[in-house]
């Protein structure tokens, strides 16, 4: 005999078959109607055993039958739903369990996490608060409570549970990282660094840890940590080569390269960049619109892989630039910058060559 | 012997091997079984035409015993046609357009192109349900009676289908689909749930539908599909006078108010 599967469904109150109910309970929406409907479903599943929950909301009847012979939804079932991201299925089971066992810490924690992920932060904080009250040694619940408070922009309330979590488990990377992030938000960079470094050491294959630590290094004393931050960004990008984090890393890499360039130029505009921008502007002017787009697409693709603009030994070939040219990374960056300015006005190129670009325009007799 | 297209396909249960052999014997052509994870249904069979070397049976997954049940199910469905190419439902342009037009009038925000796509999708889906559910009841009953090794996987598939179908009952679904399509589709799901509940000894599977009054129509649909319970599903439908697929489908269409939504064709499915 195959294991029975849970049945969850929702039907409009208006469509419930009144013939199934006693005559006295046929006024839809009335208390008698709801009680009779509840009885109907409980009777319908009685022979199958398990547990039936019936609720009414927004004109709908929601029925949840859990075919467990015991009195509470199975933890394994809940865990399977949570691990698969099936929150809609996990939530009613967690609520059922908490109705039966209000102090069940793991359910408080799990439901709190789900609510937090859904940005239902008031409930999340209440649930997680109860969880840590019942079990102050529950490190994950302490971290989750801190994260929920952070999401709720309540940094003051986030600090205590995160500090407790770090004391309870000093090598917990989530606790370390989240506390470090909190301290960064509070401009306590020096205090944040040891936590973020610890998180990056404990979970060195987690690109978020590496990225956050690199950012903190730059925020603390950027110029003396450039090489370390650059290495961390590169490592993080290898671990997360695509996606939102990858884009944030690339953006930070461009800013870091820009910062190094400025340091090298001692605050003055770089004249080699001005020359490259002049050349790039002329090249775009000589191309038909389609050719301009192709050149920009090529150089955008190149820049997405990262341009080491402070390393003159790095060369790139641009097939759409001046009938195919080999250029330095800085020159490629200038072609990219000019292309964004000309073809995508209003967009941020992510690289500050504004002064050089204005000079190049002036030298070409163009208005900036 | 049946040809197994995919190297490493595990050994089938006896009932699956027998069903493949039966179809081969009845048609003179082997059955190629392929795993097709891209399928949006559990399994399909394309019966060989005169110029085809083999029938093509595609199964969404092959890792567990449910695949054996699906192989038998599809082979028995194909056997119901006898040796000839399978009769198919052909769509009717005016009915398709009618569904599309109904989609354009739905309250949800859609472009005309989206409404057209949705309308076509729903129309095709309805014909697919009509083609498969009624005759499928006959086949499922036959499997239950003749294939003890498939009892468990058959129950798993049927129960899983029924429990996932009930999602369509939720109030928002009705508002988002044309009424004719919605009512017909839900009624067929109800028939499947009532039938499945009876077949598996789990009548509670039909509760969602019974509670909103779909029971009587579901029972009529089941009765018109199963006909004479002693002979239905034997693969000898026309010879014994049991309802043929065409008879079942036409009677279901009439009950569901969608007669005239399709035409019959003798072409290969």
Boltz contact constraints between the chains, C-beta under 6 A:
constraints:
  - contact:
      token1: [A, 2]
      token2: [B, 152]
      max_distance: 6.0
  - contact:
      token1: [A, 2]
      token2: [B, 155]
      max_distance: 6.0
  - contact:
      token1: [A, 2]
      token2: [B, 156]
      max_distance: 6.0
  - contact:
      token1: [A, 5]
      token2: [B, 159]
      max_distance: 6.0
  - contact:
      token1: [A, 5]
      token2: [B, 163]
      max_distance: 6.0
  - contact:
      token1: [A, 7]
      token2: [B, 163]
      max_distance: 6.0
  - contact:
      token1: [A, 9]
      token2: [B, 166]
      max_distance: 6.0
  - contact:
      token1: [A, 9]
      token2: [B, 169]
      max_distance: 6.0
  - contact:
      token1: [A, 9]
      token2: [B, 208]
      max_distance: 6.0
  - contact:
      token1: [A, 10]
      token2: [B, 170]
      max_distance: 6.0
  - contact:
      token1: [A, 11]
      token2: [B, 169]
      max_distance: 6.0
  - contact:
      token1: [A, 11]
      token2: [B, 212]
      max_distance: 6.0
  - contact:
      token1: [A, 12]
      token2: [B, 171]
      max_distance: 6.0
  - contact:
      token1: [A, 15]
      token2: [B, 212]
      max_distance: 6.0
  - contact:
      token1: [A, 17]
      token2: [B, 212]
      max_distance: 6.0
  - contact:
      token1: [A, 17]
      token2: [B, 213]
      max_distance: 6.0
  - contact:
      token1: [A, 44]
      token2: [B, 207]
      max_distance: 6.0
  - contact:
      token1: [A, 45]
      token2: [B, 204]
      max_distance: 6.0
  - contact:
      token1: [A, 48]
      token2: [B, 204]
      max_distance: 6.0
  - contact:
      token1: [A, 60]
      token2: [B, 171]
      max_distance: 6.0
